[in-house]
């Protein structure tokens, strides 16, 4: 294993551990609530009667699609076996 790859894995594990820890801490501080309610609060939507409108769901889906694209990039970075990612970055310079 190359030193750079080992460094990337150590950083990735530390970041993921930090995210999980902050998620668990946040969940304990807030009490019980559904994921949809958390997302609705994060988007600044008011609490309603529990029904979500098409407009609300469109905002959820937009945010979901952005997160999905970011995850795909992270997966590509994590699973890059060769130098293709480094070559792409150098091409951008």
N, C-alpha and C positions, 0 to 999 in steps of 0.2 A: 504494500500500500504506500502510495506516495505521501510525503509529508503534507502537501497541500490538501489532499483528499482527507487525511486524518484531521487536519485543522478544520475543514469544512464540516465534517461529521460532528466534531466536538462542539462547534458553535451551533450547529443545527439542533443537537440534543439539548444544549443549554437553553436555547430560545424556546423550543417546544416545552421543556420543563417549566420555564417561567410563565409561558402562556397558560399552561394547565393549572399551575399554582394560582395565578391571578384569577382564572375563571372560577376555581373552587372557592377562593376567598370571596369573590364577588357574589357567588351563589349563596354562600353562608350569610353574608351581610344583608342581602335582599330578602331572604326568606324564600318561601316556595312561590313559584310563578311559572307560567308557561313560556316557552321559548318565543312564541309569537308575541306575547305581551311584552317581553323584554325587547324584542326588535321594534315593536311599535313605540315603546318608550324611547328607545335610542333614536328613532326617526323623528321624534318630537310630536307624535300624534296623541290626541287626547283620548282618555279612556272612554269607551262607549259602552254599549249594552252587550258587548261580546261578539257582535257580528262585524265582519270585515267587508268593506265595500270593494268593488272592482278597482277603484282608485288606490285603495290601501294595498291590495294584492299586487297591483302593477308596480308600486314602489318596492314591495318586498321582492318581487321577481327581478327588478332592475338591480337591486343591491345583491341579490343572489347570483346573478349572471356575472357581475363584476368580481365577486369573490371566487366564483368558479374559474374565471380566466386567470386570476392570480394564483390559484392552486395549481392549475395546469402548468404555469410557468415554473412554480416551485418544484413540481414533480419532474419537469424536464431538467431543471438544474440538478436535482438530487440523483437522477438516474443517468446522467450524461457520463458514459464510460470513456469516451475519447476526448479529443481536444476540440470537438466541434463548437462547443460553447465558447471556449477561449478564442477560437478563430472568428466566431461571429462578433464577439466583443471587440476584437482588434480591427475587424472590418468597419465597425461603427466609428472608430477613431479617425 
